[in-house]
Amino acid sequence: MTVEAHLESLHKKHVALEEELHALRTAPSISDTEIAECKRRKLRIKDEIQRLKSSVH
């Protein structure tokens, strides 16, 4: 997999997690722990995207 393809895949995952996070925030029975875990996963992907972008340049 090329770096560009990997970045595209990570961007898609990041968008999906953003949508999941929105759904979790609007669900009445979701705990703060579940929301925090989703935020952590999203942040890990964002960090990976930044790391890959900086290694390409």
PDB file of N, CA, C, O and CB in Angstrom:
ATOM      1  N   MET A   1       0.851  -1.178   0.000  1.00  0.00           N
ATOM      2  CA  MET A   1       0.000   0.000   0.000  1.00  0.00           C
ATOM      3  C   MET A   1       0.894   1.238   0.000  1.00  0.00           C
ATOM      4  O   MET A   1       1.837   1.335   0.785  1.00  0.00           O
ATOM      5  CB  MET A   1      -0.967   0.000   1.228  1.00  0.00           C
ATOM      6  N   THR A   2       0.591   2.165  -0.875  1.00  0.00           N
ATOM      7  CA  THR A   2       1.370   3.400  -0.921  1.00  0.00           C
ATOM      8  C   THR A   2       1.001   4.283   0.263  1.00  0.00           C
ATOM      9  O   THR A   2      -0.021   4.080   0.919  1.00  0.00           O
ATOM     10  CB  THR A   2       1.136   4.152  -2.255  1.00  0.00           C
ATOM     11  N   VAL A   3       1.846   5.255   0.518  1.00  0.00           N
ATOM     12  CA  VAL A   3       1.587   6.190   1.609  1.00  0.00           C
ATOM     13  C   VAL A   3       0.299   6.956   1.333  1.00  0.00           C
ATOM     14  O   VAL A   3      -0.499   7.185   2.242  1.00  0.00           O
ATOM     15  CB  VAL A   3       2.773   7.168   1.790  1.00  0.00           C
ATOM     16  N   GLU A   4       0.099   7.350   0.085  1.00  0.00           N
ATOM     17  CA  GLU A   4      -1.108   8.095  -0.274  1.00  0.00           C
ATOM     18  C   GLU A   4      -2.371   7.257  -0.042  1.00  0.00           C
ATOM     19  O   GLU A   4      -3.375   7.761   0.460  1.00  0.00           O
ATOM     20  CB  GLU A   4      -1.037   8.544  -1.742  1.00  0.00           C
ATOM     21  N   ALA A   5      -2.308   5.992  -0.406  1.00  0.00           N
ATOM     22  CA  ALA A   5      -3.453   5.104  -0.202  1.00  0.00           C
ATOM     23  C   ALA A   5      -3.711   4.897   1.291  1.00  0.00           C
ATOM     24  O   ALA A   5      -4.858   4.843   1.734  1.00  0.00           O
ATOM     25  CB  ALA A   5      -3.216   3.745  -0.898  1.00  0.00           C
ATOM     26  N   HIS A   6      -2.632   4.783   2.051  1.00  0.00           N
ATOM     27  CA  HIS A   6      -2.778   4.619   3.502  1.00  0.00           C
ATOM     28  C   HIS A   6      -3.395   5.876   4.113  1.00  0.00           C
ATOM     29  O   HIS A   6      -4.262   5.790   4.983  1.00  0.00           O
ATOM     30  CB  HIS A   6      -1.405   4.317   4.161  1.00  0.00           C
ATOM     31  N   LEU A   7      -2.941   7.047   3.651  1.00  0.00           N
ATOM     32  CA  LEU A   7      -3.506   8.302   4.140  1.00  0.00           C
ATOM     33  C   LEU A   7      -4.995   8.399   3.812  1.00  0.00           C
ATOM     34  O   LEU A   7      -5.792   8.831   4.645  1.00  0.00           O
ATOM     35  CB  LEU A   7      -2.754   9.495   3.539  1.00  0.00           C
ATOM     36  N   GLU A   8      -5.361   8.002   2.615  1.00  0.00           N
ATOM     37  CA  GLU A   8      -6.768   8.037   2.217  1.00  0.00           C
ATOM     38  C   GLU A   8      -7.596   7.117   3.111  1.00  0.00           C
ATOM     39  O   GLU A   8      -8.694   7.475   3.537  1.00  0.00           O
ATOM     40  CB  GLU A   8      -6.925   7.630   0.734  1.00  0.00           C
ATOM     41  N   SER A   9      -7.065   5.940   3.389  1.00  0.00           N
ATOM     42  CA  SER A   9      -7.749   4.996   4.265  1.00  0.00           C
ATOM     43  C   SER A   9      -7.919   5.580   5.669  1.00  0.00           C
ATOM     44  O   SER A   9      -8.980   5.448   6.279  1.00  0.00           O
ATOM     45  CB  SER A   9      -6.975   3.673   4.330  1.00  0.00           C
ATOM     46  N   LEU A  10      -6.873   6.221   6.171  1.00  0.00           N
ATOM     47  CA  LEU A  10      -6.944   6.834   7.499  1.00  0.00           C
ATOM     48  C   LEU A  10      -7.952   7.979   7.523  1.00  0.00           C
ATOM     49  O   LEU A  10      -8.683   8.142   8.500  1.00  0.00           O
ATOM     50  CB  LEU A  10      -5.562   7.343   7.926  1.00  0.00           C
ATOM     51  N   HIS A  11      -7.997   8.769   6.460  1.00  0.00           N
ATOM     52  CA  HIS A  11      -8.977   9.857   6.389  1.00  0.00           C
ATOM     53  C   HIS A  11     -10.397   9.301   6.437  1.00  0.00           C
ATOM     54  O   HIS A  11     -11.264   9.860   7.109  1.00  0.00           O
ATOM     55  CB  HIS A  11      -8.773  10.689   5.104  1.00  0.00           C
ATOM     56  N   LYS A  12     -10.633   8.206   5.730  1.00  0.00           N
ATOM     57  CA  LYS A  12     -11.965   7.594   5.741  1.00  0.00           C
ATOM     58  C   LYS A  12     -12.329   7.107   7.138  1.00  0.00           C
ATOM     59  O   LYS A  12     -13.463   7.279   7.586  1.00  0.00           O
ATOM     60  CB  LYS A  12     -12.029   6.428   4.743  1.00  0.00           C
ATOM     61  N   LYS A  13     -11.366   6.498   7.825  1.00  0.00           N
ATOM     62  CA  LYS A  13     -11.606   6.031   9.194  1.00  0.00           C
ATOM     63  C   LYS A  13     -11.886   7.212  10.117  1.00  0.00           C
ATOM     64  O   LYS A  13     -12.746   7.131  10.994  1.00  0.00           O
ATOM     65  CB  LYS A  13     -10.398   5.221   9.713  1.00  0.00           C
ATOM     66  N   HIS A  14     -11.155   8.311   9.917  1.00  0.00           N
ATOM     67  CA  HIS A  14     -11.329   9.502  10.737  1.00  0.00           C
ATOM     68  C   HIS A  14     -12.739  10.072  10.560  1.00  0.00           C
ATOM     69  O   HIS A  14     -13.388  10.442  11.538  1.00  0.00           O
ATOM     70  CB  HIS A  14     -10.269  10.564  10.377  1.00  0.00           C
ATOM     71  N   VAL A  15     -13.205  10.141   9.325  1.00  0.00           N
ATOM     72  CA  VAL A  15     -14.556  10.626   9.046  1.00  0.00           C
ATOM     73  C   VAL A  15     -15.594   9.690   9.671  1.00  0.00           C
ATOM     74  O   VAL A  15     -16.579  10.145  10.252  1.00  0.00           O
ATOM     75  CB  VAL A  15     -14.788  10.748   7.519  1.00  0.00           C
ATOM     76  N   ALA A  16     -15.368   8.399   9.548  1.00  0.00           N
ATOM     77  CA  ALA A  16     -16.299   7.427  10.126  1.00  0.00           C
ATOM     78  C   ALA A  16     -16.365   7.578  11.647  1.00  0.00           C
ATOM     79  O   ALA A  16     -17.442   7.485  12.237  1.00  0.00           O
ATOM     80  CB  ALA A  16     -15.879   5.989   9.751  1.00  0.00           C
ATOM     81  N   LEU A  17     -15.219   7.810  12.273  1.00  0.00           N
ATOM     82  CA  LEU A  17     -15.212   7.994  13.722  1.00  0.00           C
ATOM     83  C   LEU A  17     -15.894   9.300  14.113  1.00  0.00           C
ATOM     84  O   LEU A  17     -16.536   9.373  15.161  1.00  0.00           O
ATOM     85  CB  LEU A  17     -13.780   7.968  14.255  1.00  0.00           C
ATOM     86  N   GLU A  18     -15.761  10.321  13.292  1.00  0.00           N
ATOM     87  CA  GLU A  18     -16.455  11.582  13.559  1.00  0.00           C
ATOM     88  C   GLU A  18     -17.965  11.352  13.535  1.00  0.00           C
ATOM     89  O   GLU A  18     -18.689  11.872  14.384  1.00  0.00           O
ATOM     90  CB  GLU A  18     -16.051  12.667  12.523  1.00  0.00           C
ATOM     91  N   GLU A  19     -18.432  10.582  12.571  1.00  0.00           N
ATOM     92  CA  GLU A  19     -19.856  10.260  12.483  1.00  0.00           C
ATOM     93  C   GLU A  19     -20.298   9.412  13.679  1.00  0.00           C
ATOM     94  O   GLU A  19     -21.374   9.623  14.238  1.00  0.00           O
ATOM     95  CB  GLU A  19     -20.159   9.522  11.167  1.00  0.00           C
ATOM     96  N   GLU A  20     -19.452   8.450  14.060  1.00  0.00           N
ATOM     97  CA  GLU A  20     -19.768   7.610  15.216  1.00  0.00           C
ATOM     98  C   GLU A  20     -19.835   8.455  16.486  1.00  0.00           C
ATOM     99  O   GLU A  20     -20.727   8.274  17.315  1.00  0.00           O
ATOM    100  CB  GLU A  20     -18.720   6.486  15.374  1.00  0.00           C
ATOM    101  N   LEU A  21     -18.894   9.371  16.629  1.00  0.00           N
ATOM    102  CA  LEU A  21     -18.862  10.236  17.803  1.00  0.00           C
ATOM    103  C   LEU A  21     -20.125  11.093  17.878  1.00  0.00           C
ATOM    104  O   LEU A  21     -20.698  11.273  18.953  1.00  0.00           O
ATOM    105  CB  LEU A  21     -17.612  11.131  17.778  1.00  0.00           C
ATOM    106  N   HIS A  22     -20.550  11.611  16.744  1.00  0.00           N
ATOM    107  CA  HIS A  22     -21.790  12.397  16.710  1.00  0.00           C
ATOM    108  C   HIS A  22     -22.980  11.537  17.149  1.00  0.00           C
ATOM    109  O   HIS A  22     -23.827  11.983  17.923  1.00  0.00           O
ATOM    110  CB  HIS A  22     -22.035  12.967  15.286  1.00  0.00           C
ATOM    111  N   ALA A  23     -23.030  10.315  16.652  1.00  0.00           N
ATOM    112  CA  ALA A  23     -24.124   9.413  17.022  1.00  0.00           C
ATOM    113  C   ALA A  23     -24.081   9.084  18.511  1.00  0.00           C
ATOM    114  O   ALA A  23     -25.121   9.019  19.167  1.00  0.00           O
ATOM    115  CB  ALA A  23     -24.058   8.120  16.195  1.00  0.00           C
ATOM    116  N   LEU A  24     -22.881   8.877  19.042  1.00  0.00           N
ATOM    117  CA  LEU A  24     -22.753   8.566  20.466  1.00  0.00           C
ATOM    118  C   LEU A  24     -23.206   9.740  21.321  1.00  0.00           C
ATOM    119  O   LEU A  24     -23.862   9.553  22.345  1.00  0.00           O
ATOM    120  CB  LEU A  24     -21.306   8.193  20.808  1.00  0.00           C
ATOM    121  N   ARG A  25     -22.857  10.945  20.902  1.00  0.00           N
ATOM    122  CA  ARG A  25     -23.224  12.130  21.686  1.00  0.00           C
ATOM    123  C   ARG A  25     -24.729  12.351  21.717  1.00  0.00           C
ATOM    124  O   ARG A  25     -25.253  12.917  22.677  1.00  0.00           O
ATOM    125  CB  ARG A  25     -22.540  13.364  21.122  1.00  0.00           C
ATOM    126  N   THR A  26     -25.426  11.912  20.681  1.00  0.00           N
ATOM    127  CA  THR A  26     -26.871  12.129  20.642  1.00  0.00           C
ATOM    128  C   THR A  26     -27.662  10.967  21.235  1.00  0.00           C
ATOM    129  O   THR A  26     -28.869  11.079  21.452  1.00  0.00           O
ATOM    130  CB  THR A  26     -27.312  12.365  19.222  1.00  0.00           C
ATOM    131  N   ALA A  27     -26.983   9.856  21.495  1.00  0.00           N
ATOM    132  CA  ALA A  27     -27.663   8.703  22.093  1.00  0.00           C
ATOM    133  C   ALA A  27     -27.814   8.924  23.597  1.00  0.00           C
ATOM    134  O   ALA A  27     -26.853   9.307  24.264  1.00  0.00           O
ATOM    135  CB  ALA A  27     -26.878   7.386  21.809  1.00  0.00           C
ATOM    136  N   PRO A  28     -28.997   8.690  24.130  1.00  0.00           N
ATOM    137  CA  PRO A  28     -29.231   8.986  25.550  1.00  0.00           C
ATOM    138  C   PRO A  28     -28.556   8.016  26.529  1.00  0.00           C
ATOM    139  O   PRO A  28     -28.287   8.388  27.671  1.00  0.00           O
ATOM    140  CB  PRO A  28     -30.701   8.986  25.811  1.00  0.00           C
ATOM    141  N   SER A  29     -28.285   6.795  26.103  1.00  0.00           N
ATOM    142  CA  SER A  29     -27.799   5.803  27.068  1.00  0.00           C
ATOM    143  C   SER A  29     -26.300   5.511  26.943  1.00  0.00           C
ATOM    144  O   SER A  29     -25.824   4.515  27.487  1.00  0.00           O
ATOM    145  CB  SER A  29     -28.570   4.520  26.900  1.00  0.00           C
ATOM    146  N   ILE A  30     -25.561   6.352  26.245  1.00  0.00           N
ATOM    147  CA  ILE A  30     -24.126   6.128  26.052  1.00  0.00           C
ATOM    148  C   ILE A  30     -23.350   6.779  27.197  1.00  0.00           C
ATOM    149  O   ILE A  30     -23.622   7.914  27.589  1.00  0.00           O
ATOM    150  CB  ILE A  30     -23.654   6.693  24.677  1.00  0.00           C
ATOM    151  N   SER A  31     -22.392   6.041  27.714  1.00  0.00           N
ATOM    152  CA  SER A  31     -21.611   6.552  28.837  1.00  0.00           C
ATOM    153  C   SER A  31     -20.495   7.473  28.353  1.00  0.00           C
ATOM    154  O   SER A  31     -20.096   7.444  27.189  1.00  0.00           O
ATOM    155  CB  SER A  31     -21.024   5.393  29.649  1.00  0.00           C
ATOM    156  N   ASP A  32     -20.012   8.281  29.274  1.00  0.00           N
ATOM    157  CA  ASP A  32     -18.895   9.175  28.971  1.00  0.00           C
ATOM    158  C   ASP A  32     -17.655   8.376  28.606  1.00  0.00           C
ATOM    159  O   ASP A  32     -16.826   8.840  27.823  1.00  0.00           O
ATOM    160  CB  ASP A  32     -18.599  10.097  30.163  1.00  0.00           C
ATOM    161  N   THR A  33     -17.521   7.191  29.159  1.00  0.00           N
ATOM    162  CA  THR A  33     -16.371   6.337  28.866  1.00  0.00           C
ATOM    163  C   THR A  33     -16.364   5.920  27.399  1.00  0.00           C
ATOM    164  O   THR A  33     -15.315   5.920  26.756  1.00  0.00           O
ATOM    165  CB  THR A  33     -16.381   5.096  29.769  1.00  0.00           C
ATOM    166  N   GLU A  34     -17.522   5.569  26.877  1.00  0.00           N
ATOM    167  CA  GLU A  34     -17.608   5.172  25.467  1.00  0.00           C
ATOM    168  C   GLU A  34     -17.287   6.346  24.548  1.00  0.00           C
ATOM    169  O   GLU A  34     -16.618   6.173  23.529  1.00  0.00           O
ATOM    170  CB  GLU A  34     -19.009   4.622  25.148  1.00  0.00           C
ATOM    171  N   ILE A  35     -17.755   7.527  24.901  1.00  0.00           N
ATOM    172  CA  ILE A  35     -17.459   8.716  24.109  1.00  0.00           C
ATOM    173  C   ILE A  35     -15.966   9.013  24.158  1.00  0.00           C
ATOM    174  O   ILE A  35     -15.366   9.334  23.132  1.00  0.00           O
ATOM    175  CB  ILE A  35     -18.268   9.928  24.616  1.00  0.00           C
ATOM    176  N   ALA A  36     -15.367   8.911  25.325  1.00  0.00           N
ATOM    177  CA  ALA A  36     -13.939   9.171  25.472  1.00  0.00           C
ATOM    178  C   ALA A  36     -13.105   8.184  24.665  1.00  0.00           C
ATOM    179  O   ALA A  36     -12.099   8.569  24.068  1.00  0.00           O
ATOM    180  CB  ALA A  36     -13.541   9.109  26.940  1.00  0.00           C
ATOM    181  N   GLU A  37     -13.507   6.927  24.640  1.00  0.00           N
ATOM    182  CA  GLU A  37     -12.781   5.919  23.865  1.00  0.00           C
ATOM    183  C   GLU A  37     -12.844   6.236  22.372  1.00  0.00           C
ATOM    184  O   GLU A  37     -11.849   6.100  21.661  1.00  0.00           O
ATOM    185  CB  GLU A  37     -13.354   4.514  24.136  1.00  0.00           C
ATOM    186  N   CYS A  38     -13.991   6.650  21.912  1.00  0.00           N
ATOM    187  CA  CYS A  38     -14.140   7.014  20.501  1.00  0.00           C
ATOM    188  C   CYS A  38     -13.249   8.221  20.177  1.00  0.00           C
ATOM    189  O   CYS A  38     -12.610   8.259  19.125  1.00  0.00           O
ATOM    190  CB  CYS A  38     -15.628   7.330  20.169  1.00  0.00           C
ATOM    191  N   LYS A  39     -13.211   9.191  21.073  1.00  0.00           N
ATOM    192  CA  LYS A  39     -12.349  10.364  20.872  1.00  0.00           C
ATOM    193  C   LYS A  39     -10.879   9.952  20.823  1.00  0.00           C
ATOM    194  O   LYS A  39     -10.111  10.486  20.023  1.00  0.00           O
ATOM    195  CB  LYS A  39     -12.573  11.401  21.996  1.00  0.00           C
ATOM    196  N   ARG A  40     -10.485   8.999  21.682  1.00  0.00           N
ATOM    197  CA  ARG A  40      -9.088   8.531  21.690  1.00  0.00           C
ATOM    198  C   ARG A  40      -8.731   7.845  20.379  1.00  0.00           C
ATOM    199  O   ARG A  40      -7.653   8.072  19.829  1.00  0.00           O
ATOM    200  CB  ARG A  40      -8.850   7.566  22.864  1.00  0.00           C
ATOM    201  N   ARG A  41      -9.642   7.001  19.873  1.00  0.00           N
ATOM    202  CA  ARG A  41      -9.385   6.335  18.590  1.00  0.00           C
ATOM    203  C   ARG A  41      -9.258   7.349  17.464  1.00  0.00           C
ATOM    204  O   ARG A  41      -8.393   7.227  16.597  1.00  0.00           O
ATOM    205  CB  ARG A  41     -10.504   5.336  18.268  1.00  0.00           C
ATOM    206  N   LYS A  42     -10.123   8.343  17.487  1.00  0.00           N
ATOM    207  CA  LYS A  42     -10.092   9.391  16.463  1.00  0.00           C
ATOM    208  C   LYS A  42      -8.772  10.172  16.545  1.00  0.00           C
ATOM    209  O   LYS A  42      -8.166  10.474  15.517  1.00  0.00           O
ATOM    210  CB  LYS A  42     -11.303  10.352  16.629  1.00  0.00           C
ATOM    211  N   LEU A  43      -8.336  10.492  17.747  1.00  0.00           N
ATOM    212  CA  LEU A  43      -7.091  11.227  17.925  1.00  0.00           C
ATOM    213  C   LEU A  43      -5.882  10.403  17.480  1.00  0.00           C
ATOM    214  O   LEU A  43      -4.948  10.947  16.891  1.00  0.00           O
ATOM    215  CB  LEU A  43      -6.931  11.640  19.382  1.00  0.00           C
ATOM    216  N   ARG A  44      -5.892   9.091  17.757  1.00  0.00           N
ATOM    217  CA  ARG A  44      -4.792   8.234  17.300  1.00  0.00           C
ATOM    218  C   ARG A  44      -4.684   8.243  15.779  1.00  0.00           C
ATOM    219  O   ARG A  44      -3.586   8.290  15.226  1.00  0.00           O
ATOM    220  CB  ARG A  44      -4.987   6.795  17.804  1.00  0.00           C
ATOM    221  N   ILE A  45      -5.826   8.198  15.114  1.00  0.00           N
ATOM    222  CA  ILE A  45      -5.819   8.226  13.651  1.00  0.00           C
ATOM    223  C   ILE A  45      -5.329   9.578  13.159  1.00  0.00           C
ATOM    224  O   ILE A  45      -4.541   9.647  12.216  1.00  0.00           O
ATOM    225  CB  ILE A  45      -7.224   7.928  13.090  1.00  0.00           C
ATOM    226  N   LYS A  46      -5.789  10.652  13.789  1.00  0.00           N
ATOM    227  CA  LYS A  46      -5.339  11.993  13.394  1.00  0.00           C
ATOM    228  C   LYS A  46      -3.823  12.116  13.560  1.00  0.00           C
ATOM    229  O   LYS A  46      -3.146  12.662  12.689  1.00  0.00           O
ATOM    230  CB  LYS A  46      -6.060  13.081  14.233  1.00  0.00           C
ATOM    231  N   ASP A  47      -3.295  11.614  14.665  1.00  0.00           N
ATOM    232  CA  ASP A  47      -1.848  11.647  14.899  1.00  0.00           C
ATOM    233  C   ASP A  47      -1.100  10.842  13.843  1.00  0.00           C
ATOM    234  O   ASP A  47      -0.044  11.263  13.370  1.00  0.00           O
ATOM    235  CB  ASP A  47      -1.521  11.109  16.297  1.00  0.00           C
ATOM    236  N   GLU A  48      -1.640   9.692  13.476  1.00  0.00           N
ATOM    237  CA  GLU A  48      -1.014   8.857  12.450  1.00  0.00           C
ATOM    238  C   GLU A  48      -1.017   9.580  11.100  1.00  0.00           C
ATOM    239  O   GLU A  48      -0.035   9.518  10.361  1.00  0.00           O
ATOM    240  CB  GLU A  48      -1.746   7.498  12.335  1.00  0.00           C
ATOM    241  N   ILE A  49      -2.106  10.257  10.782  1.00  0.00           N
ATOM    242  CA  ILE A  49      -2.177  11.019   9.539  1.00  0.00           C
ATOM    243  C   ILE A  49      -1.096  12.102   9.536  1.00  0.00           C
ATOM    244  O   ILE A  49      -0.385  12.261   8.544  1.00  0.00           O
ATOM    245  CB  ILE A  49      -3.585  11.649   9.360  1.00  0.00           C
ATOM    246  N   GLN A  50      -0.969  12.840  10.630  1.00  0.00           N
ATOM    247  CA  GLN A  50       0.034  13.890  10.717  1.00  0.00           C
ATOM    248  C   GLN A  50       1.455  13.323  10.612  1.00  0.00           C
ATOM    249  O   GLN A  50       2.322  13.909   9.965  1.00  0.00           O
ATOM    250  CB  GLN A  50      -0.128  14.660  12.024  1.00  0.00           C
ATOM    251  N   ARG A  51       1.674  12.184  11.251  1.00  0.00           N
ATOM    252  CA  ARG A  51       3.006  11.560  11.196  1.00  0.00           C
ATOM    253  C   ARG A  51       3.352  11.158   9.778  1.00  0.00           C
ATOM    254  O   ARG A  51       4.468  11.391   9.314  1.00  0.00           O
ATOM    255  CB  ARG A  51       3.073  10.333  12.117  1.00  0.00           C
ATOM    256  N   LEU A  52       2.399  10.554   9.089  1.00  0.00           N
ATOM    257  CA  LEU A  52       2.646  10.142   7.708  1.00  0.00           C
ATOM    258  C   LEU A  52       2.875  11.333   6.791  1.00  0.00           C
ATOM    259  O   LEU A  52       3.764  11.313   5.940  1.00  0.00           O
ATOM    260  CB  LEU A  52       1.481   9.316   7.192  1.00  0.00           C
ATOM    261  N   LYS A  53       2.065  12.373   6.972  1.00  0.00           N
ATOM    262  CA  LYS A  53       2.236  13.571   6.137  1.00  0.00           C
ATOM    263  C   LYS A  53       3.603  14.201   6.351  1.00  0.00           C
ATOM    264  O   LYS A  53       4.236  14.652   5.396  1.00  0.00           O
ATOM    265  CB  LYS A  53       1.137  14.598   6.438  1.00  0.00           C
ATOM    266  N   SER A  54       4.061  14.237   7.591  1.00  0.00           N
ATOM    267  CA  SER A  54       5.369  14.855   7.862  1.00  0.00           C
ATOM    268  C   SER A  54       6.521  13.980   7.342  1.00  0.00           C
ATOM    269  O   SER A  54       7.581  14.505   7.004  1.00  0.00           O
ATOM    270  CB  SER A  54       5.538  15.102   9.380  1.00  0.00           C
ATOM    271  N   SER A  55       6.331  12.672   7.274  1.00  0.00           N
ATOM    272  CA  SER A  55       7.392  11.809   6.774  1.00  0.00           C
ATOM    273  C   SER A  55       7.491  11.866   5.241  1.00  0.00           C
ATOM    274  O   SER A  55       8.541  11.575   4.667  1.00  0.00           O
ATOM    275  CB  SER A  55       7.153  10.369   7.235  1.00  0.00           C
ATOM    276  N   VAL A  56       6.387  12.244   4.590  1.00  0.00           N
ATOM    277  CA  VAL A  56       6.372  12.351   3.133  1.00  0.00           C
ATOM    278  C   VAL A  56       7.083  13.626   2.692  1.00  0.00           C
ATOM    279  O   VAL A  56       7.776  13.635   1.675  1.00  0.00           O
ATOM    280  CB  VAL A  56       4.924  12.330   2.600  1.00  0.00           C
ATOM    281  N   HIS A  57       6.913  14.685   3.447  1.00  0.00           N
ATOM    282  CA  HIS A  57       7.503  15.978   3.072  1.00  0.00           C
ATOM    283  C   HIS A  57       8.896  16.026   3.519  1.00  0.00           C
ATOM    284  O   HIS A  57       9.579  17.028   3.304  1.00  0.00           O
ATOM    285  CB  HIS A  57       6.737  17.145   3.651  1.00  0.00           C
TER     286      HIS A  57
END
